[in-house]
Amino acid sequence: MSHILVVDDDPMVTRLVRINLELEGFKVQEAWDGKTALKMLEEDGPDLLVLDIMMPQMDGWQVLEKVREQDDYKELPIVILTAKVQDEDILKGWRMGADGYIVKPFNPVGLAETLRGVLSTTPEERESRREQELARFGDLLG
C-alpha cells in the first residue's frame, strides 16, 4: 500500500482527496501548510507528495524547492494539485522538479490513476517525462 502525503491549506480539498485515495487503496496523511508537510516528510517518509501551490506562510513552490534540495528526497515523486492554470506556472512546476501537474477542479478517480502512474515509474522515467513536458511547453511558449 503506497503512502501519500496530501498538502493543501483547504481542509475540504485534503478530505476529498484522502477519502477518494483511501477508497483506491492508498494510505493517506494530510497537512494544511508547508512547514507541517516538511516535518511530516521527515517523520513519516511518504512514497509520494501531492502538493498545492497557493498556501499561506510557505507556499508549494517553497516546499518543492526545499524537498528537492534534500538528498534523501531528490527522487521523491511529487505531483502538484493546484488551481494555478497559467502555462508559466505549469512550466515552473516541471522546471522545479514536479512529476505531475493536475489542475483543480480535478477528477478524483483520474487523480488516483495519475498517482499510480507516477508511483510505477523509476526516477529516470520521471526525469524523462519532465524533459518531455519542458520541451512541449518550450514549443508552445516559443
C-alpha positions in Angstrom: 0.0 0.0 0.0 1.5 3.3 -1.1 1.7 6.1 1.5 0.7 9.6 0.2 1.1 12.9 1.9 -1.5 15.5 0.7 -0.7 19.1 1.4 -3.3 21.8 0.9 -4.5 24.7 3.1 -8.1 23.8 2.3 -9.3 21.0 4.6 -12.2 20.3 2.2 -9.7 19.5 -0.6 -7.5 17.3 1.6 -10.5 15.5 2.9 -11.9 14.9 -0.6 -8.5 13.7 -1.8 -7.9 11.5 1.3 -11.3 9.8 1.1 -11.0 9.1 -2.6 -7.5 7.8 -2.4 -8.2 5.6 0.6 -11.1 4.1 -1.4 -8.5 3.4 -4.1 -6.3 1.6 -1.6 -3.8 4.3 -0.7 -2.7 5.2 2.9 -3.1 9.0 3.1 -2.0 11.7 5.5 -2.9 15.3 5.4 -1.0 18.5 6.1 -2.5 22.0 5.8 0.7 24.0 5.5 4.2 23.7 4.1 6.1 23.7 7.4 3.9 20.8 8.7 4.4 18.9 5.5 8.2 19.2 5.7 8.0 17.9 9.3 5.7 15.0 8.3 8.0 14.2 5.4 10.9 13.7 7.8 8.9 11.7 10.3 6.7 9.5 8.1 8.6 9.2 4.8 5.7 9.0 2.4 6.0 7.4 -1.1 4.6 10.4 -2.9 3.7 14.0 -2.1 0.6 15.7 -3.5 1.2 19.5 -3.2 -0.9 22.6 -3.5 0.9 25.8 -4.6 -1.2 28.6 -3.1 -0.8 28.3 0.7 0.0 30.9 3.3 3.4 31.3 5.1 5.2 28.7 3.0 3.8 28.1 -0.5 4.1 25.0 -2.5 6.9 26.3 -4.6 9.0 26.8 -1.4 8.1 23.3 -0.2 9.0 21.8 -3.6 12.3 23.6 -3.6 13.2 22.5 0.0 12.3 18.9 -0.8 14.4 18.8 -3.9 17.4 20.3 -2.1 17.4 17.3 0.4 19.5 14.4 -0.8 17.0 11.9 0.8 14.1 13.3 -1.1 15.5 14.3 -4.5 13.8 11.4 -6.1 10.5 11.5 -4.1 7.6 11.7 -6.5 5.8 15.0 -6.3 2.5 15.8 -8.0 1.2 19.4 -7.9 -2.5 19.7 -7.4 -3.5 23.4 -7.8 -5.8 26.0 -9.2 -2.9 27.7 -11.0 -3.6 27.1 -14.7 -1.3 29.5 -16.4 1.3 27.9 -18.7 4.1 29.8 -16.8 3.0 28.1 -13.6 2.8 24.7 -15.1 6.2 25.2 -16.7 7.6 26.4 -13.4 6.3 23.2 -11.8 8.1 21.0 -14.3 11.3 23.0 -14.1 11.4 22.8 -10.3 11.1 19.0 -10.4 7.4 18.1 -10.2 6.5 14.7 -11.5 2.9 15.6 -12.4 0.7 18.7 -12.6 -3.0 18.5 -12.0 -5.4 21.5 -12.2 -8.3 22.0 -9.8 -11.1 21.2 -10.1 -10.0 17.6 -10.7 -11.5 14.2 -11.2 -10.7 12.1 -8.0 -10.5 8.8 -10.0 -8.2 10.5 -12.5 -6.1 11.7 -9.7 -5.7 8.2 -8.3 -4.7 6.9 -11.7 -2.2 9.7 -12.2 -0.6 8.9 -8.8 -0.5 5.2 -9.6 1.3 6.0 -12.9 3.8 8.2 -11.2 4.5 5.6 -8.5 5.0 2.9 -11.1 7.9 4.8 -12.8 11.6 5.0 -12.0 13.3 8.3 -11.2 14.9 8.1 -14.6 11.5 7.7 -16.3 10.1 10.7 -14.3 13.1 12.8 -15.3 12.5 11.9 -18.9 8.8 12.9 -18.6 9.9 16.2 -17.1 12.2 16.8 -20.0 9.4 16.0 -22.5 7.0 18.4 -20.7 9.6 21.1 -20.7 10.2 20.6 -24.4 6.5 20.7 -25.1 6.0 23.9 -23.2 9.0 25.4 -24.8 7.5 24.8 -28.1 4.1 26.2 -27.0 5.6 29.3 -25.5 8.0 29.9 -28.4 
